[in-house]
Amino acid sequence: MSDSNSNDRDPETASGTDGGTGREERREAPADDVDSGTGVGDRDDPGRDPRDDATQIANEERRRKVSVISAIVAVIGAWVVLSVVALYDVSQAAFWNNVLVGSVVFLAAGYNYYRVVNDIPLSVGVSGLVALLGIWLIVSPALLEMQAGLGLTTSPFWSTLGSGLLIAALAGYNAYDARDARRVATESSRA
């Protein structure tokens, strides 16, 4: 027994665009099981995410915190550059050290900020590089014999040393957190 309204349900045959070949089978593309660890855009279906709400909230807070830390590190990197360009009178070696290291810190931390904001996991390698550059900024004022005055406004030594401490600590935390987030994501995908 045929259903007289069956053509109304199928949009191709209802409009008469089937070209006389009858009903065509529709195939759905297989869903890719890709898990970025962020929980955003991993699934095609709009159903409920199987992860519990506490995990989702923790991931959102982690992402927000990491993006703010990356932005702060980028600003400190810009300060390292601008301090020797506009504020302090330093030797040529100290000038180029701060300009080059500060520029790399600014660009690398900005890259990590861009990644986190666009739901791409933080790069552990880039965060590790920035942390190492922060350690270099801690050591370099003594090695390059920067002037060590009493105040922050007169001393490139303390400015570079303080910037290096902040960069090393914040970027080190980002590297640790990114490694930990990657570990959690890979463990949950194995289960």
C-alpha positions as CSV (number, residue, x, y, z in Angstrom):
1,M,0.0,0.0,0.0
2,S,1.5,3.4,-1.0
3,D,1.2,6.6,0.9
4,S,-0.1,9.4,-1.3
5,N,1.7,12.0,0.9
6,S,5.1,10.4,0.7
7,N,6.2,12.9,-2.0
8,D,5.3,15.8,0.4
9,R,7.8,14.5,3.0
10,D,10.8,14.2,0.6
11,P,11.8,17.7,-0.6
12,E,13.5,16.4,-3.8
13,T,10.5,14.5,-5.1
14,A,8.0,17.1,-3.9
15,S,9.6,19.8,-6.0
16,G,10.0,17.4,-8.9
17,T,13.8,17.8,-9.1
18,D,14.7,14.1,-8.8
19,G,15.3,13.9,-12.5
20,G,13.2,10.8,-13.0
21,T,15.7,8.5,-11.2
22,G,13.6,8.0,-8.1
23,R,14.7,8.5,-4.6
24,E,18.4,8.9,-4.0
25,E,19.9,7.6,-0.9
26,R,21.3,10.2,1.4
27,R,24.6,9.4,3.1
28,E,25.8,11.1,6.2
29,A,29.4,11.8,6.6
30,P,31.0,9.9,9.5
31,A,31.5,12.2,12.5
32,D,35.1,12.9,13.3
33,D,36.0,12.1,16.9
34,V,38.4,14.9,17.5
35,D,38.9,16.2,21.0
36,S,40.8,19.4,21.3
37,G,40.6,19.4,25.1
38,T,38.7,22.6,25.1
39,G,35.2,21.2,24.7
40,V,34.3,23.7,22.0
41,G,33.5,22.5,18.5
42,D,34.5,18.9,19.1
43,R,31.1,17.4,18.3
44,D,28.7,17.9,15.4
45,D,25.5,17.0,17.2
46,P,23.9,19.6,19.5
47,G,23.2,17.1,22.2
48,R,24.4,17.3,25.8
49,D,28.1,17.2,26.3
50,P,28.9,14.0,28.2
51,R,31.4,15.8,30.5
52,D,30.0,16.9,33.7
53,D,29.3,20.6,34.5
54,A,32.1,20.9,37.0
55,T,34.7,19.9,34.4
56,Q,33.3,22.3,31.9
57,I,33.4,25.2,34.4
58,A,36.9,24.3,35.5
59,N,38.1,24.3,31.8
60,E,36.5,27.7,31.2
61,E,38.1,29.2,34.3
62,R,41.5,27.7,33.3
63,R,41.2,29.1,29.7
64,R,40.3,32.5,31.1
65,K,43.1,32.5,33.6
66,V,45.7,31.3,31.0
67,S,44.7,33.9,28.5
68,V,45.0,36.7,31.1
69,I,48.4,35.4,32.1
70,S,49.6,35.2,28.5
71,A,48.4,38.8,27.9
72,I,50.2,40.0,31.0
73,V,53.4,38.3,29.9
74,A,53.1,39.9,26.5
75,V,52.7,43.4,28.1
76,I,55.8,42.7,30.3
77,G,57.7,41.7,27.2
78,A,56.7,45.0,25.6
79,W,57.9,46.9,28.7
80,V,61.3,45.2,28.5
81,V,61.7,46.6,25.0
82,L,60.2,50.1,25.7
83,S,62.1,50.6,28.9
84,V,65.5,50.6,27.2
85,V,64.2,52.4,24.1
86,A,62.5,55.3,25.8
87,L,63.4,55.4,29.5
88,Y,66.9,54.1,30.4
89,D,70.3,54.9,29.1
90,V,72.1,51.5,28.8
91,S,75.1,50.1,26.9
92,Q,74.6,48.8,23.4
93,A,74.8,45.1,24.5
94,A,72.1,45.7,27.2
95,F,70.0,47.6,24.7
96,W,70.0,44.9,22.1
97,N,69.6,42.2,24.7
98,N,66.4,43.8,26.0
99,V,65.0,44.7,22.6
100,L,65.5,41.2,21.2
101,V,64.5,39.2,24.3
102,G,61.6,41.5,25.0
103,S,60.4,41.3,21.4
104,V,60.5,37.5,21.4
105,V,58.6,37.4,24.7
106,F,56.0,39.8,23.4
107,L,55.5,37.8,20.2
108,A,55.5,34.4,21.8
109,A,53.2,35.3,24.6
110,G,50.9,37.1,22.1
111,Y,50.9,33.9,20.1
112,N,49.8,31.8,23.1
113,Y,47.1,34.4,23.9
114,Y,45.8,34.2,20.3
115,R,45.8,30.4,20.6
116,V,43.8,30.3,23.9
117,V,41.3,32.9,22.8
118,N,40.6,30.9,19.6
119,D,40.1,27.7,21.5
120,I,43.4,26.1,20.5
121,P,45.3,24.5,23.4
122,L,48.2,26.5,24.7
123,S,51.6,25.6,23.3
124,V,53.8,24.0,26.0
125,G,56.9,24.6,23.9
126,V,56.3,28.3,23.4
127,S,55.5,28.8,27.1
128,G,58.7,26.9,28.0
129,L,60.7,29.2,25.7
130,V,59.2,32.3,27.3
131,A,60.0,31.0,30.8
132,L,63.6,30.4,29.7
133,L,63.8,33.9,28.3
134,G,62.5,35.1,31.6
135,I,65.3,33.3,33.4
136,W,67.8,34.9,31.0
137,L,66.4,38.3,31.9
138,I,67.0,37.5,35.5
139,V,70.7,36.7,34.8
140,S,71.5,39.2,32.1
141,P,71.5,42.5,34.1
142,A,74.5,41.2,36.1
143,L,76.2,39.7,33.1
144,L,75.8,42.8,31.0
145,E,76.7,45.1,33.9
146,M,73.6,47.2,33.9
147,Q,73.5,50.1,36.3
148,A,72.0,49.2,39.6
149,G,70.6,52.3,41.1
150,L,68.3,52.6,44.1
151,G,65.0,53.4,42.3
152,L,63.1,51.7,39.6
153,T,63.0,54.9,37.5
154,T,66.8,55.2,37.5
155,S,67.9,51.6,37.3
156,P,67.5,49.4,34.2
157,F,69.1,46.6,36.4
158,W,66.0,46.3,38.7
159,S,63.5,46.8,35.9
160,T,65.0,44.0,33.8
161,L,65.5,41.7,36.8
162,G,61.9,42.3,38.0
163,S,60.5,41.8,34.5
164,G,62.5,38.6,34.2
165,L,61.2,37.2,37.5
166,L,57.6,38.0,36.5
167,I,58.0,36.5,33.0
168,A,59.7,33.3,34.3
169,A,57.1,32.7,37.0
170,L,54.0,33.4,34.8
171,A,55.2,31.7,31.7
172,G,56.4,28.7,33.8
173,Y,53.0,28.5,35.3
174,N,51.4,28.6,31.8
175,A,53.8,25.8,30.6
176,Y,53.0,23.7,33.7
177,D,49.2,24.3,33.3
178,A,49.3,23.6,29.5
179,R,51.2,20.3,30.1
180,D,48.7,19.4,32.8
181,A,45.7,20.2,30.6
182,R,47.2,18.1,27.8
183,R,47.7,15.2,30.2
184,V,44.1,15.4,31.4
185,A,42.8,15.6,27.8
186,T,44.8,12.6,26.7
187,E,43.8,10.5,29.7
188,S,40.1,11.3,29.2
189,S,40.3,10.3,25.5
190,R,41.8,6.9,26.4
191,A,39.0,6.1,28.8
